[in-house]
Amino acid sequence: MVSLFDILGPVMVGPSSSHTAGACRLGLMARAVLGGTPEKALIELHGSFAATGEGHGTHRAIVGGLLGFAPDDLRLRAAYEEAERAGLDWEFTTVDLGEEAHPNTARFEVERAGESVRLEGASVGGGRIEVTEIDGFQVALGGDYHTLVVLAHDTPGTIATIAGIFAEDGVNLATMRVDRTGRNKDALMTIEIDEPISDEALEKIRSFPWLRWVRRVEQIS
């Protein structure tokens, strides 16, 4: 079924849904997974993003996303100035990820308060995004759902425990993906849910000793 969004595209600032709206959403996702506005960001651009992104406003859109600006936020036009005021140190460079990578791919390395996250994703058209990698783990996230990203020790019962907390909180699970470095090593869970998880439920998850970190990623408009 074709939606009005598919015909008209997203509400946004900038000339291109792929190069500006999608780029902004990638920045928003990197910011959310990190847990807040980065203090430092290295952004590597591949393909069309690298070749024509500057002229389409891709760089400003990504920086604005890292600051928490939505694709229709007029502050995107002054994203560099806003970033300087916020203390964000950013750098763009180009990278060749090969022919298999989507032409509108960006790879982020972001740091904040002593923590860092590496994230890779693409703007796939019409302002939509697909995040494919977080800290070396394969994922598939588009920002269409409220999402919980959990990095933990691969301990039996983890999935059942988190699902039980969702049930207690009245949250319906939409999708779940688990990728791990090996048995009894690290595992990354990306859990898409229909409703935002409460602060109380999030604190329960954070209290478990097997947890390394958890990030609540709100639905990206």
Residue, then its C-alpha position, 0 to 999 in steps of 0.5 A: m500500500v502506498s502512503l501519503f508519506d511515500i508520495l509527499g516525502p517527510v517534512m524537513v529542512g533541506p533539498s533532499s529527503s535522502h541527503t538531509a532528512g535521512a542524514c539527520r535521522l542517522g545523526l539522531m540515532a547515533r546520539a540516542v545509542l550513545g545516550g546523549t549529545p556527543e562531545k566528539a564525533l568522527i563521521e565517515l561518508h561513503g558513496s553519494f554521501a561523500a560525493t555530493g553530500e556537502g551540496h545537499g546539506t548532508h553534513r549540517a543535517i548529520v551534525g544537527g541530528l547529533l544535537g537532537f534536532a529533528p529533520d524539520d527543525l529550522r536550526l539545522r541551517a545553523a547546525y555548525e554554529e549550534a554545535e560549537r555552542a554545545g561543545l561538540d567537536w566534529e570531523f567529516t571524512t570519506v571512506d570506501l565501504g565497497e560496492e555492497a554498501h548502500p551509496n548513502t552510508a555513514r559510519f559514526e564514532v561518537e564519544r561522551a563522558g568517557e563512553s564511545v559508540r561506533l554505528e553504521g547506517a544508511s539513508v535508504g530513500g524518502g527520509r528513511i534510514e537503516v542502521t546495520e551495525i552497532d559496535g561491530f554487532q549486526v543490527a537492523l533498525g530504522g527508528d520506526y519503533h521505540t527501541l531498547v539497545v542492550l549490551a550484556h554478558d551472554t547469560p542464560g535467561t536474559i531474554a526471558t527476564i527482559a521480556g518479563i519486565f516488558a510484560e509487567d510494564g504493559v509494553n508490547l514487543a514488536t521485534m527482537r534481534v540478538d547478536r553475540t561475539g560467542r557463547n558466554k561472551d558479549a551479546l547485543m540485543t536490539i528490541e523494538i517495542d510499540e510503546p515507550i518503556s517507563d523509567e522504572a522498567l529501565e532502571k530494573i534492567r540497568s540493575f542486573p549485574w550482567l549488563r554492560w549498558v542499555r540505551r532507550v532510543e525513542q521513535i524517530s519522527 
